[in-house]
Amino acid sequence: MRTPNKDTSLGLGLAAFFGAVLLFVIPRAVVIPSSAVVPSLRPDFWPSILCGVLVLLGLGLAAGSLSGPARPAPESGCGGCAPAPGSDPAPGPTRPARPGRAAPACVAALLAAYAWTLEAAGMIIPSALAFTALALLYGERRPGVLAVVAVGLPVGLYLFFTQVANVPMPAGDLLAGLLAGAQD
C-alpha cells in the first residue's frame, strides 16, 4: 500500500464534491413536475446518474492511487532528461508526441464540423469519425482499440438512449436514406 498523494486527494475531493451535488444541490435545485412518471424522463435523472458516476470515478481514482506497487524512481536525478554526455541510452519505448499548440484549434474545428454534420449524417457516423480524429490527435496508435471504441461507443450509446432510455437520437438523413434504399 502506498502513501496518499495528490491523486488520493483529488479523487476524494471529486467524490465529496459530486456527492454533495447529488445529495444536496440536485434535490433542491431541480424542479420535478408531477406529470413526470417515467424516471428516465425526469429532469433530475441524468444529472443524478452523472454525479453518481463521477463519485464512483473519484473513489476509484483515490483507491487506485493507494493500491498497487509504488512507481519506480527515475534512474537519474533529473526525472527523464537527456542522458549524460558519453553515456549510451538504452533503447526503449518512446512516448507518443504530445499535441502541439494547434491542438485546441483543431479540437474546436472538429467539434464545429461534428455539430454541423449531426443533422445530415445522424449521431453514429460523425461520432465515430470525431472520436477517431480526436484519438489520433492525442496520440492513440493502436488501430484495433481505436476501431472497436470508435464504432462501439457511438453505437452503444445510440442503442442505450433509443432502446433503454427512450430518448430519440438523430438518425440523420444520410443513414435514413441508406436504410430506406436497402429496404426497397
KOLPAZA-713406 format. One record per residue: residue number from 1; z, y, x of N, C-alpha, C, O in turn. Coordinates in Angstrom, 1 decimal, always signed. Atoms other than C-alpha are relative to their C-alpha. Example, Ala and Ser with C-alpha at 12.3 -4.5 7.8 and 13.67 -1.06 7.14 Angstrom:
REM KOLPAZA-713406
NODE:1:+0.0:-1.2:+0.9:+7.8:-4.5:+12.3:+0.0:+1.2:+0.9:+0.7:+1.2:+1.9
NODE:2:+0.0:-1.1:-0.9:+7.1:-1.1:+13.7:+0.8:+1.1:-0.8:+0.9:+2.2:-0.3
//
This chain:
REM KOLPAZA-713406
NODE:1:+0.0:-1.2:+0.8:+0.0:+0.0:+0.0:+0.0:+1.2:+0.9:+0.7:+1.3:+1.9
NODE:2:+0.1:-1.2:-0.8:-0.9:+3.4:+1.3:+0.9:+1.1:-0.6:+1.4:+1.0:-1.7
NODE:3:-0.8:-1.1:+0.4:+0.9:+6.6:+1.1:-0.8:+0.9:-0.9:-2.0:+1.0:-0.8
NODE:4:+0.7:-0.9:+0.9:+0.0:+9.2:-1.6:-0.8:+1.0:+0.8:-0.3:+1.5:+1.8
NODE:5:+0.8:-1.0:-0.7:-2.8:+11.5:-0.6:-0.6:+0.9:-1.1:-0.1:+0.9:-2.2
NODE:6:+0.5:-1.0:+1.0:-4.9:+14.2:-2.3:-0.7:-0.7:-1.2:-0.8:-0.1:-2.2
NODE:7:+0.6:+0.7:+1.1:-6.8:+11.6:-4.4:+1.0:-0.4:-1.0:+0.8:-0.4:-2.2
NODE:8:-1.1:+0.4:+0.9:-3.5:+10.4:-5.8:+0.4:+1.2:-0.8:+0.6:+1.1:-2.1
NODE:9:-0.4:-1.2:+0.7:-2.5:+14.0:-6.7:-1.1:+0.4:-1.0:-0.8:+0.8:-2.1
NODE:10:+1.1:-0.3:+0.8:-6.0:+14.7:-8.1:+0.0:-0.9:-1.2:-0.2:-0.4:-2.4
NODE:11:+0.0:+1.0:+1.1:-6.0:+11.5:-10.2:+1.1:+0.2:-1.0:+0.8:+0.2:-2.2
NODE:12:-1.1:-0.2:+0.9:-2.6:+12.1:-11.6:+0.0:+1.3:-0.7:+0.3:+1.4:-1.9
NODE:13:+0.2:-1.4:+0.7:-3.3:+15.8:-12.3:-1.0:-0.1:-1.1:-0.8:+0.5:-2.2
NODE:14:+1.0:+0.1:+1.0:-6.5:+14.9:-14.1:+0.5:-0.8:-1.2:+0.2:-0.4:-2.4
NODE:15:-0.5:+0.8:+1.1:-4.8:+12.2:-16.2:+1.0:+0.8:-0.8:+1.0:+0.7:-2.0
NODE:16:-1.0:-0.8:+0.8:-1.9:+14.6:-17.1:-0.7:+1.1:-0.8:-0.4:+1.3:-1.9
NODE:17:+0.7:-1.0:+0.7:-4.3:+17.4:-18.0:-0.7:-0.5:-1.2:-0.6:+0.1:-2.3
NODE:18:+0.8:+0.5:+1.2:-6.6:+15.4:-20.2:+0.9:-0.8:-1.0:+0.5:-0.8:-2.2
NODE:19:-0.9:+0.6:+1.0:-3.7:+13.5:-21.7:+0.7:+1.1:-0.8:+0.8:+0.9:-2.0
NODE:20:-0.5:-1.2:+0.8:-2.2:+16.9:-22.7:-1.0:+0.5:-1.0:-0.7:+0.8:-2.1
NODE:21:+1.0:-0.4:+0.9:-5.5:+17.9:-24.2:-0.2:-1.0:-1.1:-0.3:-0.6:-2.3
NODE:22:+0.1:+1.0:+1.0:-5.7:+14.6:-26.0:+1.1:+0.0:-1.0:+0.9:-0.1:-2.2
NODE:23:-1.2:+0.1:+0.9:-2.2:+14.7:-27.4:+0.4:+1.3:-0.7:+0.9:+1.3:-1.8
NODE:24:-0.4:-1.2:+0.6:-1.7:+18.4:-28.0:-1.1:+1.0:-0.4:-1.0:+1.6:-1.5
NODE:25:+1.0:-1.0:+0.3:-4.8:+20.5:-27.9:-1.0:-0.4:-1.1:-1.2:+0.3:-2.1
NODE:26:+1.0:+0.5:+1.0:-7.3:+18.4:-29.9:+0.6:-0.1:-1.4:+0.0:+0.4:-2.4
NODE:27:-0.6:+0.0:+1.4:-4.9:+17.7:-32.9:+0.2:+1.4:-0.6:+0.2:+1.5:-1.8
NODE:28:-0.3:-1.3:+0.6:-4.1:+21.4:-33.2:-1.2:+0.9:-0.1:-1.3:+1.8:-0.9
NODE:29:+1.2:-0.9:+0.0:-7.5:+23.0:-32.4:-1.2:-0.5:-0.8:-2.0:+0.4:-1.1
NODE:30:+1.1:+0.5:+0.7:-9.9:+20.7:-34.2:+0.3:-0.1:-1.5:+1.2:-0.8:-1.8
NODE:31:-0.2:+0.1:+1.4:-10.2:+21.2:-37.9:-0.8:-1.2:-0.5:-2.0:-1.3:-0.3
NODE:32:+0.6:+1.2:+0.5:-10.9:+17.9:-39.7:-0.2:+0.2:-1.5:+0.8:+0.3:-2.2
NODE:33:+0.2:-0.2:+1.4:-12.5:+18.3:-43.1:+0.5:-1.3:-0.8:+0.4:-2.4:-0.2
NODE:34:-0.5:+1.2:+0.7:-11.1:+16.0:-45.8:-1.1:-0.9:-0.4:-0.9:-2.1:-0.7
NODE:35:+1.1:+0.8:+0.3:-14.6:+14.7:-46.5:-0.4:-0.9:+1.1:-1.3:-1.8:+0.9
NODE:36:+0.4:+0.9:-1.1:-14.9:+13.1:-43.1:+0.8:-1.3:+0.0:+2.0:-1.3:+0.4
NODE:37:-0.6:+1.3:+0.2:-14.1:+9.5:-43.8:-0.4:-1.0:+1.1:+0.4:-1.9:+1.5
NODE:38:+0.5:+0.9:-1.0:-16.2:+7.8:-41.1:+0.6:+0.6:+1.4:+0.3:+1.7:+1.7
NODE:39:-0.6:-0.5:-1.2:-14.2:+8.1:-37.8:-1.0:+0.5:+1.0:-0.7:+1.5:+1.7
NODE:40:+0.9:-0.5:-1.0:-17.2:+8.5:-35.6:-0.7:+1.3:-0.4:-1.4:+1.9:+0.5
NODE:41:+0.6:-1.3:+0.4:-18.4:+11.5:-37.6:+1.0:+1.1:-0.1:+0.7:+2.3:-0.4
NODE:42:-1.0:-1.0:+0.0:-15.1:+13.3:-37.5:-0.2:+0.9:+1.3:-0.5:+0.4:+2.3
NODE:43:+0.2:-0.9:-1.2:-15.2:+16.4:-35.2:+1.0:-0.2:+1.2:+0.7:+0.3:+2.3
NODE:44:-0.9:+0.2:-1.1:-12.3:+15.2:-33.1:-0.2:-1.4:+0.7:+0.4:-1.7:+1.7
NODE:45:+0.2:+1.3:-0.6:-13.7:+11.7:-32.4:-0.5:+0.0:+1.4:+0.2:-0.6:+2.3
NODE:46:+0.6:+0.0:-1.3:-15.9:+12.3:-29.4:+0.8:+0.8:+1.0:+0.9:+0.3:+2.2
NODE:47:-0.9:-0.6:-1.0:-13.6:+14.8:-27.7:+1.2:-0.9:+0.3:+1.7:-0.9:+1.5
NODE:48:-1.1:+0.9:-0.2:-10.8:+12.3:-28.1:-0.4:-1.2:+0.9:+0.3:-1.6:+1.8
NODE:49:+0.5:+1.1:-0.8:-12.9:+9.5:-26.7:-0.2:+0.5:+1.5:+0.2:-0.2:+2.4
NODE:50:+0.3:-0.6:-1.4:-14.0:+11.7:-23.7:+1.3:+0.2:+0.7:+1.5:-0.1:+1.9
NODE:51:-1.3:-0.2:-0.6:-10.4:+12.7:-23.0:+0.7:-1.3:+0.4:+1.3:-1.4:+1.5
NODE:52:-0.6:+1.3:-0.3:-9.2:+9.1:-23.2:-0.6:-0.6:+1.2:+0.0:-1.2:+2.1
NODE:53:+0.7:+0.6:-1.2:-11.9:+8.0:-20.7:+0.4:+0.8:+1.2:+0.6:+0.1:+2.3
NODE:54:-0.4:-0.8:-1.1:-11.0:+10.9:-18.4:+1.4:-0.3:+0.5:+1.7:-0.3:+1.7
NODE:55:-1.4:+0.4:-0.4:-7.3:+9.9:-18.5:-0.1:-1.3:+0.8:+0.6:-1.4:+1.8
NODE:56:+0.2:+1.3:-0.7:-8.3:+6.3:-17.5:-0.6:+0.2:+1.3:-0.2:-0.5:+2.3
NODE:57:+0.7:-0.2:-1.2:-10.6:+7.5:-14.8:+1.0:+0.7:+1.0:+1.0:+0.4:+2.2
NODE:58:-1.0:-0.6:-0.8:-7.8:+9.8:-13.4:+1.0:-1.0:+0.5:+1.4:-1.0:+1.7
NODE:59:-1.0:+1.0:-0.4:-5.3:+6.9:-13.4:-0.7:-1.0:+1.0:+0.0:-1.5:+1.9
NODE:60:+0.7:+0.9:-1.0:-7.9:+4.7:-11.7:-0.2:+0.6:+1.3:+0.0:-0.1:+2.3
NODE:61:+0.1:-0.7:-1.3:-8.5:+7.3:-9.0:+1.3:-0.1:+0.7:+1.4:-0.3:+1.9
NODE:62:-1.3:+0.0:-0.6:-4.8:+7.5:-8.4:+0.4:-1.4:+0.5:+0.9:-1.6:+1.6
NODE:63:-0.4:+1.4:-0.3:-4.3:+3.7:-8.4:-0.9:-0.4:+1.2:-0.4:-1.1:+2.1
NODE:64:+0.9:+0.4:-1.1:-7.4:+3.2:-6.1:+0.4:+0.7:+1.3:+0.2:+0.1:+2.4
NODE:65:-0.4:-0.6:-1.2:-6.0:+5.7:-3.6:+1.3:-0.5:+0.6:+1.6:-0.4:+1.7
NODE:66:-1.2:+0.6:-0.5:-2.7:+3.9:-3.4:-0.1:-1.5:+0.4:+0.7:-2.0:+1.1
NODE:67:+0.1:+1.5:-0.4:-4.0:+0.3:-3.1:-1.1:-0.2:+1.0:-1.9:+0.7:+1.2
NODE:68:+1.1:+0.3:-0.9:-6.2:-1.3:-0.6:+0.4:+0.4:+1.4:+1.4:+1.1:+1.6
NODE:69:-0.4:-0.4:-1.4:-6.2:-1.0:+3.2:-0.3:+1.4:+0.3:-1.1:+2.1:-0.3
NODE:70:+0.2:-1.4:-0.4:-5.9:+2.3:+4.9:-1.4:+0.1:+0.7:-1.8:-0.8:+1.3
NODE:71:+1.3:-0.2:-0.7:-9.1:+3.8:+6.2:+0.2:+0.1:+1.5:+1.2:+0.6:+2.0
NODE:72:-0.2:+0.0:-1.4:-9.5:+3.3:+9.9:-0.2:+1.4:+0.6:-1.1:+2.2:+0.1
NODE:73:+0.1:-1.3:-0.6:-9.1:+6.3:+12.1:-1.3:+0.1:+0.8:-1.7:-1.0:+1.4
NODE:74:+1.2:-0.1:-0.9:-12.2:+7.6:+13.9:+0.3:-0.3:+1.4:+1.4:-0.1:+1.9
NODE:75:-0.3:+0.4:-1.4:-12.6:+6.3:+17.4:+0.2:+1.2:+0.9:+1.0:+1.1:+1.8
NODE:76:-0.2:-1.1:-0.8:-12.8:+9.7:+18.9:+0.8:+1.1:-0.8:+0.9:+0.9:-2.0
NODE:77:-0.8:-1.0:+0.7:-10.6:+12.7:+18.0:-0.8:+1.0:-0.7:-0.2:+1.9:-1.4
NODE:78:+0.8:-1.1:+0.6:-13.5:+14.7:+16.7:-0.4:-0.3:-1.4:-1.0:+0.5:-2.1
NODE:79:+0.3:+0.4:+1.4:-13.9:+12.8:+13.4:-1.5:-0.1:-0.2:-2.0:+0.3:-1.3
NODE:80:+1.4:+0.3:+0.2:-17.5:+11.8:+13.8:-1.0:+0.9:+0.6:-2.2:+1.0:+0.2
NODE:81:+1.0:-0.9:-0.6:-19.1:+14.4:+16.0:-0.8:-0.7:+1.0:-0.7:-1.9:+1.2
NODE:82:+0.9:+0.7:-0.9:-21.7:+13.7:+18.6:+0.7:-0.7:+1.1:+1.8:-0.3:+1.5
NODE:83:-0.6:+0.7:-1.1:-20.9:+11.2:+21.3:+0.1:+0.8:+1.3:-0.7:+1.8:+1.5
NODE:84:-0.2:-0.7:-1.3:-19.7:+12.3:+24.7:-1.2:-0.1:+0.8:-1.9:-1.2:+0.8
NODE:85:+1.2:+0.2:-0.8:-22.4:+13.0:+27.2:+0.1:-1.2:+1.0:+1.2:-1.4:+1.5
NODE:86:+0.1:+1.2:-0.9:-23.4:+9.9:+29.2:+0.5:-1.3:-0.7:+0.3:-2.4:-0.2
NODE:87:-0.4:+1.2:+0.7:-22.0:+7.5:+26.6:-1.2:-0.5:-0.9:-2.1:+0.2:-1.2
NODE:88:+1.0:+0.6:+0.8:-24.2:+5.1:+24.7:+0.5:-0.3:-1.4:+1.3:-1.2:-1.6
NODE:89:-0.5:+0.2:+1.4:-23.7:+5.4:+21.0:-0.5:-1.3:-0.6:-1.6:-1.7:-0.4
NODE:90:+0.4:+1.3:+0.6:-23.7:+2.1:+19.2:-0.8:+0.2:-1.2:-0.5:+1.1:-2.1
NODE:91:+0.8:-0.2:+1.2:-26.4:+1.8:+16.7:+0.7:-0.5:-1.3:+1.4:-1.5:-1.2
NODE:92:-0.7:+0.4:+1.3:-25.1:+1.5:+13.1:-0.7:+0.7:-1.1:-1.7:+1.4:-1.0
NODE:93:+0.6:-0.6:+1.2:-25.8:+2.5:+9.6:+0.1:+1.5:+0.0:+1.1:+2.1:+0.4
NODE:94:+0.0:-1.4:+0.1:-26.7:+6.1:+9.1:+0.2:+0.5:-1.4:-0.2:-0.2:-2.4
NODE:95:-0.2:-0.6:+1.3:-25.6:+8.2:+6.2:-1.2:+0.6:-0.5:-2.0:+1.2:+0.3
NODE:96:+1.2:-0.7:+0.5:-28.3:+9.4:+3.9:+0.2:+1.5:+0.1:+1.3:+2.1:+0.1
NODE:97:+0.0:-1.4:-0.1:-29.2:+13.0:+4.3:+0.5:+0.7:-1.3:+0.2:+0.2:-2.4
NODE:98:-0.5:-0.7:+1.1:-27.4:+15.4:+2.1:-1.1:+0.9:-0.6:-1.9:+1.4:+0.2
NODE:99:+1.0:-0.9:+0.5:-29.5:+17.5:-0.3:+0.2:+1.4:+0.6:+1.3:+1.8:+1.0
NODE:100:+0.0:-1.3:-0.7:-30.4:+20.9:+1.2:+0.5:+1.1:-1.0:+1.0:+0.8:-2.1
NODE:101:-0.4:-1.1:+0.8:-29.7:+24.3:-0.1:-0.9:+0.2:-1.3:-0.4:+0.9:-2.2
NODE:102:+0.9:-0.1:+1.2:-32.6:+24.0:-2.6:+0.4:-1.0:-1.1:-0.1:-0.9:-2.2
NODE:103:-0.4:+1.0:+1.0:-30.8:+21.2:-4.5:+0.4:+0.6:-1.3:+0.0:+0.1:-2.3
NODE:104:-0.4:-0.6:+1.3:-29.2:+23.4:-7.1:-1.2:+0.5:-0.8:-1.3:+0.4:-2.0
NODE:105:+1.2:-0.5:+0.7:-32.6:+25.0:-7.9:-0.8:-1.2:-0.5:-1.4:-1.2:-1.6
NODE:106:+0.8:+1.2:+0.5:-34.2:+21.5:-8.1:+0.7:-0.6:-1.2:+0.0:-1.0:-2.1
NODE:107:-0.8:+0.5:+1.1:-31.4:+20.3:-10.4:-0.3:+0.9:-1.3:-0.5:+0.3:-2.4
NODE:108:+0.3:-0.9:+1.2:-31.9:+23.4:-12.7:-1.4:-0.2:-0.5:-1.6:-0.2:-1.7
NODE:109:+1.3:+0.2:+0.5:-35.6:+22.9:-12.8:-0.2:-1.3:-0.7:-0.9:-1.4:-1.7
NODE:110:+0.1:+1.4:+0.6:-35.2:+19.2:-13.5:+0.6:+0.0:-1.4:+0.1:-0.6:-2.3
NODE:111:-0.6:-0.1:+1.3:-32.8:+19.9:-16.4:-0.8:+0.8:-1.0:-0.8:+0.5:-2.2
NODE:112:+0.9:-0.7:+0.9:-35.1:+22.5:-17.8:-1.2:-0.8:-0.5:-1.5:-0.8:-1.7
NODE:113:+1.1:+0.9:+0.3:-38.0:+20.1:-17.7:+0.5:-1.1:-1.0:-0.2:-1.5:-1.9
NODE:114:-0.6:+1.1:+0.9:-35.8:+17.4:-19.3:+0.2:+0.5:-1.4:-0.2:-0.2:-2.3
NODE:115:-0.2:-0.5:+1.4:-34.8:+19.6:-22.2:-1.3:+0.3:-0.7:-1.4:+0.2:-1.9
NODE:116:+1.3:-0.3:+0.6:-38.4:+20.7:-22.7:-0.7:-1.2:-0.5:-1.4:-1.1:-1.5
NODE:117:+0.8:+1.3:+0.4:-39.7:+17.1:-22.9:+0.8:-0.8:-1.0:+0.1:-1.8:-1.5
NODE:118:-0.7:+0.9:+0.9:-37.0:+15.7:-25.2:-0.6:-0.1:-1.4:-0.7:-1.2:-1.9
NODE:119:+0.6:+0.1:+1.3:-38.7:+16.6:-28.4:-1.3:-0.8:-0.1:-1.5:-1.6:-1.0
NODE:120:+1.3:+0.8:-0.1:-42.1:+15.2:-27.4:+0.2:-1.4:+0.4:-0.5:-2.3:-0.2
NODE:121:-0.1:+1.3:-0.6:-41.0:+12.2:-25.4:+1.2:-0.8:-0.5:+1.4:-1.9:-0.1
NODE:122:-1.3:+0.7:+0.4:-37.6:+11.4:-27.0:+1.0:+0.0:+1.1:+0.9:+0.8:+2.0
NODE:123:-1.1:+0.0:-0.9:-34.5:+10.6:-25.2:-0.1:-1.0:+1.2:+0.3:-0.7:+2.3
NODE:124:+0.0:+1.1:-1.0:-35.2:+7.4:-23.3:-0.8:+0.3:+1.2:-0.3:+0.2:+2.4
NODE:125:+0.9:-0.2:-1.2:-38.2:+8.2:-21.1:+0.4:+1.2:+0.8:+0.5:+1.0:+2.0
NODE:126:-0.4:-1.1:-0.9:-37.1:+11.7:-20.0:+1.3:-0.3:+0.7:+1.5:+0.2:+1.8
NODE:127:-1.3:+0.3:-0.7:-33.6:+10.4:-19.3:-0.2:-0.9:+1.2:+0.5:-0.7:+2.2
NODE:128:+0.2:+0.9:-1.1:-34.8:+7.6:-17.2:-0.7:+0.7:+1.2:-0.3:+0.5:+2.4
NODE:129:+0.6:-0.8:-1.1:-37.1:+9.9:-15.2:+0.9:+1.0:+0.6:+0.9:+1.1:+1.8
NODE:130:-0.9:-1.0:-0.6:-34.5:+12.6:-14.8:+1.1:-0.7:+0.8:+1.4:-0.2:+1.9
NODE:131:-1.0:+0.7:-0.8:-31.9:+10.1:-13.7:-0.6:-0.5:+1.4:+0.1:-0.3:+2.4
NODE:132:+0.6:+0.5:-1.3:-34.3:+8.6:-11.1:-0.2:+1.2:+0.9:+0.1:+1.1:+2.1
NODE:133:+0.2:-1.2:-0.9:-35.2:+12.1:-9.8:+1.3:+0.5:+0.6:+1.4:+0.8:+1.8
NODE:134:-1.3:-0.4:-0.5:-31.5:+13.1:-9.5:+0.5:-0.9:+1.0:+1.1:-0.5:+2.0
NODE:135:-0.5:+1.0:-1.0:-30.6:+9.9:-7.8:-0.7:+0.0:+1.3:-0.1:-0.1:+2.4
NODE:136:+0.8:-0.1:-1.2:-33.4:+10.2:-5.3:+0.4:+1.3:+0.7:+0.4:+1.3:+2.0
NODE:137:-0.4:-1.3:-0.6:-32.5:+13.9:-4.7:+1.3:-0.1:+0.7:+1.5:+0.5:+1.8
NODE:138:-1.3:+0.1:-0.6:-28.9:+12.9:-3.9:+0.2:-1.2:+0.9:+1.3:-1.6:+1.2
NODE:139:-0.1:+1.0:-1.1:-29.8:+10.0:-1.6:+0.0:-1.4:-0.4:+0.2:-2.3:+0.5
NODE:140:+0.1:+1.4:+0.4:-30.0:+6.8:-3.6:-1.3:-0.6:+0.5:-2.3:-0.1:+0.2
NODE:141:+1.2:+0.6:-0.6:-32.3:+4.5:-1.8:-0.1:-1.5:-0.3:-0.9:-2.2:+0.3
NODE:142:+0.1:+1.4:+0.4:-31.7:+1.1:-3.4:-0.8:-0.1:-1.3:-0.3:+0.2:-2.4
NODE:143:+0.9:+0.0:+1.2:-34.7:+0.5:-5.8:+0.5:-0.9:-1.1:+0.3:-0.6:-2.3
NODE:144:-0.4:+0.9:+1.0:-33.1:-2.4:-7.6:+1.1:+0.7:-0.9:+1.1:+0.7:-2.1
NODE:145:-1.1:-0.7:+0.7:-29.9:-0.5:-8.5:-0.6:+1.2:-0.8:-0.2:+1.4:-1.9
NODE:146:+0.6:-1.1:+0.6:-32.0:+2.6:-9.3:-0.7:-0.4:-1.3:-0.6:+0.3:-2.3
NODE:147:+0.8:+0.4:+1.2:-34.3:+0.8:-11.7:+0.9:-0.5:-1.1:+0.7:-0.2:-2.3
NODE:148:-0.9:+0.5:+1.0:-31.5:-1.0:-13.5:+0.8:+1.1:-0.7:+0.8:+1.1:-1.9
NODE:149:-0.8:-1.1:+0.6:-29.4:+2.1:-14.0:-0.9:+1.0:-0.7:-0.5:+1.5:-1.8
NODE:150:+0.9:-1.0:+0.6:-32.3:+4.4:-14.8:-0.6:-0.5:-1.3:-0.8:+0.4:-2.2
NODE:151:+0.5:+0.6:+1.2:-33.6:+2.1:-17.5:+1.2:-0.4:-0.9:+1.2:+0.0:-2.1
NODE:152:-1.1:+0.5:+0.8:-30.3:+0.5:-18.7:+0.9:+1.1:-0.6:+1.3:+0.9:-1.7
NODE:153:-0.9:-1.1:+0.5:-28.2:+3.7:-19.1:-0.6:+0.7:-1.2:+0.0:+0.8:-2.2
NODE:154:+0.5:-0.7:+1.2:-30.6:+5.6:-21.4:-0.2:-0.9:-1.2:+0.1:-0.5:-2.3
NODE:155:+0.2:+1.0:+1.1:-31.5:+2.5:-23.4:+1.4:-0.4:-0.6:+1.5:-0.4:-1.9
NODE:156:-1.3:+0.4:+0.5:-27.8:+1.5:-23.7:+0.6:+1.1:-0.8:+1.2:+0.9:-1.9
NODE:157:-0.6:-1.1:+0.8:-26.7:+5.0:-24.8:-0.8:+0.2:-1.3:-0.1:+0.5:-2.3
NODE:158:+0.8:-0.2:+1.2:-29.6:+5.3:-27.2:+0.4:-1.1:-1.1:+0.6:-0.7:-2.3
NODE:159:-0.4:+1.1:+0.9:-28.7:+1.9:-28.8:+1.4:+0.2:-0.5:+1.7:+0.0:-1.7
NODE:160:-1.4:-0.3:+0.5:-25.0:+2.8:-28.9:+0.1:+1.1:-1.1:+0.7:+0.9:-2.1
NODE:161:-0.1:-1.1:+0.9:-25.5:+6.1:-30.6:-0.7:-0.3:-1.3:-0.2:+0.1:-2.4
NODE:162:+0.7:+0.3:+1.3:-28.1:+4.9:-33.1:+0.5:-1.2:-0.8:+0.5:-1.1:-2.0
NODE:163:-0.4:+1.2:+0.7:-26.7:+1.5:-33.9:+1.4:-0.1:-0.3:+1.8:-0.6:-1.4
NODE:164:-1.4:+0.1:+0.1:-23.0:+1.7:-33.4:+0.6:+1.2:-0.6:+1.4:+1.1:-1.6
NODE:165:-0.6:-1.2:+0.4:-22.1:+5.3:-33.9:-0.7:+0.7:-1.2:-0.3:+1.7:-1.8
NODE:166:+0.8:-0.5:+1.1:-24.8:+6.0:-36.5:-0.3:+1.5:+0.2:-0.3:+2.3:-0.8
NODE:167:+0.4:-1.3:-0.4:-25.8:+9.2:-34.7:-1.5:+0.0:+0.3:-1.9:-0.7:+1.2
NODE:168:+1.4:+0.0:-0.3:-29.5:+10.0:-34.9:-0.3:+0.6:+1.4:+0.3:+1.6:+1.7
NODE:169:+0.4:-0.4:-1.3:-31.1:+10.4:-31.5:-1.5:+0.2:-0.1:-2.2:-0.5:-0.8
NODE:170:+1.4:-0.2:+0.1:-34.6:+11.8:-30.9:-0.8:-1.1:+0.6:-0.6:-1.5:+1.8
NODE:171:+0.8:+1.1:-0.6:-37.1:+9.0:-30.5:-1.3:+0.7:+0.6:-1.8:+0.1:+1.5
NODE:172:+1.2:-0.8:-0.6:-39.9:+11.6:-29.7:-1.3:-0.4:-0.7:-1.5:-1.6:-1.1
NODE:173:+1.3:+0.2:+0.5:-43.4:+11.9:-30.9:-0.8:-1.0:+0.8:-1.6:-1.8:+0.2
NODE:174:+0.8:+0.9:-0.9:-44.8:+10.0:-27.9:+0.4:-1.4:-0.3:-0.4:-2.3:-0.5
NODE:175:-0.5:+1.4:+0.3:-42.6:+6.9:-28.5:-0.4:-0.4:-1.4:-0.8:-1.6:-1.6
NODE:176:+0.3:+0.3:+1.4:-43.1:+7.1:-32.3:-1.5:-0.3:-0.1:-1.9:-1.3:-0.8
NODE:177:+1.4:+0.3:+0.0:-46.9:+7.2:-31.7:-0.4:-1.3:+0.6:-1.2:-2.0:+0.1
NODE:178:+0.2:+1.3:-0.7:-46.8:+4.3:-29.3:+0.4:-1.2:-0.9:-0.3:-2.2:-1.0
NODE:179:-0.5:+1.0:+0.9:-44.7:+2.3:-31.8:-0.9:-0.2:-1.2:-1.2:-1.3:-1.7
NODE:180:+0.9:+0.0:+1.1:-47.0:+3.2:-34.7:-1.3:-0.7:+0.3:-1.9:-1.4:-0.5
NODE:181:+1.3:+0.5:-0.5:-50.1:+2.3:-32.7:+0.1:-1.5:+0.2:-0.8:-2.3:+0.0
NODE:182:-0.2:+1.4:-0.3:-48.6:-1.1:-31.8:+0.1:-0.8:-1.3:-0.2:-2.0:-1.3
NODE:183:-0.1:+0.7:+1.3:-47.9:-1.9:-35.5:-1.3:-0.1:-0.7:-1.4:-0.9:-1.7
NODE:184:+1.3:+0.0:+0.7:-51.5:-1.2:-36.6:-0.8:-1.2:+0.3:-1.9:-1.3:-0.2
//
